[in-house]
Structure formats: C-alpha cells, structure tokens
Amino acid sequence: MAKGYWIGRVDVHNPEGYKAYVEQNGPVFAKYGGKFLIRGGPFEAKEGSSHRSRNVVIEFPDYATALACYQSPEYLRLVAIRAPHSTADIIVIDGYDGPQPG
C-alpha cells in the first residue's frame, strides 16, 4: 500500500507567533504516524516559480491517514494557531507504489 503525504510550502510572517504551532504539532503528527521527511532547509527552484520560503513533506502510513490527520479536530485547532502568522499552500497526496524506471 502506498504511503500518503502532505506537501507544504509556507511563508512565516511572524516567527514568534508561529512558534506555538511548531511546539504543539508533534503529538498530532505522531498520533497519525506522521514523519517529517523535509522540514525547511535550503533549496533551489530549478523550474517554475517558488513562491514560498519554506518547504515541508510529511509522510503518513497511507493516504486515508494523511487526510484524517489534516481533517482532525486536533490539527484544525493548530491551523487556527498557524494561520495568523503564516501563509501556506498544503496538499495531501497519495504516494506511488508502482513500478520504477530501470
């Protein structure tokens, strides 16, 4: 079964206010088996445009669990904490578990 992922691109406008979101999101992601694969860090946009300064990828056991985490009351409470301090583009996507090149 393919894993599920969140892909987030975020601009943080108020780092002090954003800290509360970061401090509280760990237990919510852990409850749903979330694991950070990418959490910020340097990057280069090679094609297209990169409108956000921060990139995040979180892996979940499967797509349904990734959706359930985002839609959970625990995470929606965190969105309310995060939103005034940042602008985010977040997608929840089903992973690929099929044949690979080569």
Beta strands, then each sheet from edge to edge (+ up, - down):
strand 1: 4-12
strand 2: 35-39
strand 3: 54-60
strand 4: 86-94
sheet 1: 2+ 3- 1+ 4-
end
